[in-house]
């Protein structure tokens, strides 16, 4: 992390709330309110439920991850209208399951931008005609792209499955299609701040390698269980292997099987180096 960013984080008392919510920040001073609109030089992270986030970079670029919004029971009604996200510059999808991919093609078309996703998945997307090839670029684990100037995205391992279900327009039936392997993303912003979106994943020991090599400042970590790590698993990964400055729990509560609770995650992380930042959908933080 560069000296300027470290100083900004200290002065800002770790994190401050945007005006759209009141997050619970254990063991931190009361956050200050900010005026509306993007604050230049800051990173804004808005949770929209499940694994969907809107991240506004210090340079004002908007990144959206895993946009399952219209049918997501946790997404605030406002954001079920995709245009409410504003102009999206970068679209990242970790894998083809509907609760990560469902609204991604529509969002790519609305903003006339590429949808970045695992390489084999995007080849399937293009071959099925879901998106044209120019909007379904291919890259893979350890590959790094620069989708907009100053922002770098690296695909990393995720311990999960991947399949794409798409409705055949001729038969009206849902069909399974190969979608390669899932990924997570390490996103480095213009000022050097790094966010690791883990996607859907179970425990794997190379989480420690990702932490040591890429050194993310903020980790977006699934805690729901059943399909991903539960709160105890995720707490172990953060506490023992990753030890980032900040962690935001995600991927819980939208599906009855995702029973993980953020309070259990907080307990599992403990009082070490990481501050857990709990959000409700529609709430956000600025770093």
QUITASUL-V11548 format. One record per residue. N is the residue number from 1. RES is the residue in three letters. SS is DSSP state (H for helix, E for strand, - for the rest). PHI is phi in radians with two decimals (999 if undefined). BURIAL is b if it has 24 or more other C-alpha atoms within 12 Angstrom, else e. Layout:
{{N,RES,SS,PHI,BURIAL} {N,RES,SS,PHI,BURIAL}}
This chain:
{{1,UNK,-,999,e} {2,UNK,-,-1.32,e} {3,UNK,H,-1.10,e} {4,UNK,H,-1.07,e} {5,UNK,H,-1.13,b} {6,UNK,H,-1.04,e} {7,UNK,H,-1.12,e} {8,UNK,H,-1.05,e} {9,UNK,H,-1.15,b} {10,UNK,H,-1.16,e} {11,UNK,H,-1.11,e} {12,UNK,-,-1.37,e} {13,UNK,-,0.97,e} {14,UNK,-,1.41,b} {15,UNK,-,-2.76,b} {16,UNK,E,-2.25,b} {17,UNK,E,-1.42,b} {18,UNK,-,-1.33,b} {19,UNK,-,-1.23,e} {20,UNK,-,-1.60,b} {21,UNK,-,-3.07,b} {22,UNK,-,-2.31,b} {23,UNK,-,-1.35,b} {24,UNK,E,-1.60,b} {25,UNK,E,-2.11,b} {26,UNK,-,-1.04,b} {27,UNK,-,1.03,e} {28,UNK,-,-2.29,e} {29,UNK,-,-1.16,e} {30,UNK,-,-1.01,e} {31,UNK,-,-1.25,b} {32,UNK,-,-1.63,e} {33,UNK,-,-1.35,e} {34,UNK,-,-2.02,e} {35,UNK,-,-1.17,e} {36,UNK,-,-1.14,e} {37,UNK,-,1.53,e} {38,UNK,-,-1.21,b} {39,UNK,-,-1.66,e} {40,UNK,-,-0.99,e} {41,UNK,-,1.49,e} {42,UNK,-,-1.88,b} {43,UNK,-,-1.87,b} {44,UNK,E,-1.92,b} {45,UNK,E,-2.18,b} {46,UNK,E,-1.96,b} {47,UNK,E,-1.60,b} {48,UNK,-,-2.00,b} {49,UNK,-,1.72,b} {50,UNK,-,0.94,b} {51,UNK,-,-1.93,b} {52,UNK,-,-1.54,b} {53,UNK,E,-2.34,b} {54,UNK,E,-1.95,b} {55,UNK,E,-1.95,b} {56,UNK,E,-1.83,b} {57,UNK,-,-1.38,b} {58,UNK,-,-0.99,b} {59,UNK,-,-1.54,b} {60,UNK,-,1.56,b} {61,UNK,-,-1.41,b} {62,UNK,E,-1.89,b} {63,UNK,E,-1.96,b} {64,UNK,E,-2.07,b} {65,UNK,E,-1.99,b} {66,UNK,-,0.71,b} {67,UNK,-,-1.40,b} {68,UNK,-,-1.81,b} {69,UNK,-,-2.18,b} {70,UNK,-,-1.09,b} {71,UNK,-,-1.86,b} {72,UNK,-,-1.33,b} {73,UNK,-,-1.15,e} {74,UNK,-,-1.64,b} {75,UNK,-,-1.20,b} {76,UNK,-,-0.98,b} {77,UNK,H,-0.93,e} {78,UNK,H,-0.93,e} {79,UNK,H,-1.56,b} {80,UNK,H,-1.29,b} {81,UNK,-,-1.55,e} {82,UNK,H,-1.06,b} {83,UNK,H,-1.19,e} {84,UNK,H,-1.18,e} {85,UNK,H,-1.25,b} {86,UNK,-,1.36,b} {87,UNK,-,-1.21,b} {88,UNK,-,-1.70,b} {89,UNK,-,-1.77,b} {90,UNK,E,-2.37,b} {91,UNK,E,-2.12,b} {92,UNK,E,-2.09,b} {93,UNK,-,-2.15,b} {94,UNK,-,-1.43,b} {95,UNK,-,-2.97,b} {96,UNK,-,-1.62,b} {97,UNK,-,-1.11,b} {98,UNK,H,-1.04,b} {99,UNK,H,-1.36,b} {100,UNK,H,-2.27,b} {101,UNK,H,-1.92,b} {102,UNK,-,-0.87,b} {103,UNK,-,-1.74,b} {104,UNK,H,-1.14,b} {105,UNK,H,-1.03,b} {106,UNK,H,-1.13,b} {107,UNK,H,-1.21,b} {108,UNK,H,-1.10,b} {109,UNK,H,-1.19,b} {110,UNK,H,-1.04,b} {111,UNK,H,-1.79,b} {112,UNK,-,0.89,e} {113,UNK,-,-2.26,b} {114,UNK,-,-1.26,b} {115,UNK,E,-1.83,b} {116,UNK,E,-1.50,b} {117,UNK,E,-2.74,b} {118,UNK,E,-0.90,b} {119,UNK,H,-0.97,b} {120,UNK,H,-1.17,b} {121,UNK,H,-1.09,b} {122,UNK,H,-1.22,b} {123,UNK,H,-1.14,b} {124,UNK,H,-1.10,b} {125,UNK,H,-0.99,b} {126,UNK,H,-1.23,b} {127,UNK,H,-1.15,e} {128,UNK,-,-1.40,b} {129,UNK,-,1.37,e} {130,UNK,-,-1.17,b} {131,UNK,-,-2.40,b} {132,UNK,-,-1.19,e} {133,UNK,H,-0.98,e} {134,UNK,H,-1.16,e} {135,UNK,H,-1.81,b} {136,UNK,-,-2.32,b} {137,UNK,-,-1.18,b} {138,UNK,E,-1.95,b} {139,UNK,E,-2.69,b} {140,UNK,-,-2.50,b} {141,UNK,-,-0.96,b} {142,UNK,-,1.36,e} {143,UNK,-,-1.28,e} {144,UNK,E,-2.10,e} {145,UNK,E,-2.11,b} {146,UNK,E,-2.19,e} {147,UNK,E,-1.16,b} {148,UNK,E,-2.42,b} {149,UNK,-,-0.98,e} {150,UNK,-,1.56,e} {151,UNK,E,-2.04,b} {152,UNK,E,-2.02,b} {153,UNK,E,-2.21,b} {154,UNK,E,-2.02,b} {155,UNK,E,-1.44,b} {156,UNK,E,-2.28,b} {157,UNK,E,-1.15,b} {158,UNK,-,-2.42,b} {159,UNK,-,-1.67,b} {160,UNK,-,-2.78,b} {161,UNK,-,-2.03,b} {162,UNK,-,-2.74,b} {163,UNK,E,-2.68,b} {164,UNK,E,-2.02,b} {165,UNK,E,-1.74,b} {166,UNK,E,-2.35,b} {167,UNK,E,-1.36,e} {168,UNK,-,-1.26,e} {169,UNK,-,-1.13,e} {170,UNK,-,-1.39,e} {171,UNK,-,-1.60,e} {172,UNK,-,1.32,e} {173,UNK,-,-1.78,e} {174,UNK,E,-1.32,e} {175,UNK,E,-2.18,e} {176,UNK,E,-1.48,e} {177,UNK,E,-2.33,e} {178,UNK,E,-1.05,b} {179,UNK,-,-2.38,b} {180,UNK,-,1.16,b} {181,UNK,-,-1.85,b} {182,UNK,-,-1.29,b} {183,UNK,E,-2.44,b} {184,UNK,E,-1.97,b} {185,UNK,E,-2.32,b} {186,UNK,E,-1.80,b} {187,UNK,E,-1.94,b} {188,UNK,E,-1.77,b} {189,UNK,-,-1.60,b} {190,UNK,-,-1.02,b} {191,UNK,-,-1.68,b} {192,UNK,-,1.64,b} {193,UNK,-,-1.12,b} {194,UNK,E,-2.06,b} {195,UNK,E,-2.06,b} {196,UNK,E,-1.86,b} {197,UNK,E,-1.58,b} {198,UNK,-,-1.36,b} {199,UNK,-,1.14,b} {200,UNK,-,-1.60,b} {201,UNK,-,-2.75,b} {202,UNK,-,-1.64,b} {203,UNK,-,-1.13,b} {204,UNK,-,-2.62,b} {205,UNK,-,-1.18,e} {206,UNK,-,-1.29,e} {207,UNK,H,-0.98,b} {208,UNK,H,-1.14,e} {209,UNK,H,-1.07,e} {210,UNK,H,-1.03,b} {211,UNK,H,-1.13,b} {212,UNK,H,-1.21,e} {213,UNK,H,-1.48,e} {214,UNK,H,-1.62,b} {215,UNK,-,0.95,b} {216,UNK,-,-1.17,b} {217,UNK,-,-1.49,b} {218,UNK,E,-2.24,b} {219,UNK,E,-2.04,b} {220,UNK,E,-1.70,b} {221,UNK,E,-2.17,b} {222,UNK,E,-1.27,b} {223,UNK,-,-2.31,b} {224,UNK,E,-1.19,b} {225,UNK,-,1.43,b} {226,UNK,-,1.22,e} {227,UNK,-,-1.78,b} {228,UNK,-,-2.44,b} {229,UNK,-,-0.95,b} {230,UNK,E,-1.62,b} {231,UNK,H,-1.09,b} {232,UNK,H,-1.21,b} {233,UNK,H,-1.01,b} {234,UNK,H,-1.11,b} {235,UNK,H,-1.09,b} {236,UNK,H,-1.08,b} {237,UNK,H,-1.04,b} {238,UNK,H,-1.23,b} {239,UNK,H,-1.25,b} {240,UNK,H,-1.71,b} {241,UNK,H,-1.91,b} {242,UNK,H,-1.74,b} {243,UNK,-,0.87,b} {244,UNK,-,-1.30,b} {245,UNK,-,-1.19,b} {246,UNK,E,-2.40,b} {247,UNK,E,-2.46,b} {248,UNK,E,-2.06,b} {249,UNK,E,-1.28,b} {250,UNK,E,-2.55,b} {251,UNK,-,0.97,b} {252,UNK,-,-2.63,b} {253,UNK,-,1.54,b} {254,UNK,-,-1.44,b} {255,UNK,-,-2.08,e} {256,UNK,-,-0.97,e} {257,UNK,-,-1.40,e} {258,UNK,-,-1.53,b} {259,UNK,-,-1.54,b} {260,UNK,-,-0.98,b} {261,UNK,-,-2.10,b} {262,UNK,H,-1.06,b} {263,UNK,H,-1.12,b} {264,UNK,H,-1.24,b} {265,UNK,H,-1.12,b} {266,UNK,H,-1.00,b} {267,UNK,H,-1.12,e} {268,UNK,H,-1.20,b} {269,UNK,H,-1.22,b} {270,UNK,-,1.37,b} {271,UNK,-,-1.85,e} {272,UNK,-,-1.46,e} {273,UNK,-,-1.37,e} {274,UNK,-,-1.75,b} {275,UNK,E,-1.69,b} {276,UNK,E,-1.49,b} {277,UNK,E,-1.94,b} {278,UNK,E,-1.57,b} {279,UNK,-,-2.16,b} {280,UNK,-,-1.79,b} {281,UNK,-,-0.94,b} {282,UNK,-,1.66,b} {283,UNK,-,-1.72,b} {284,UNK,E,-2.64,b} {285,UNK,E,-2.28,b} {286,UNK,E,-2.16,b} {287,UNK,-,-2.00,b}}
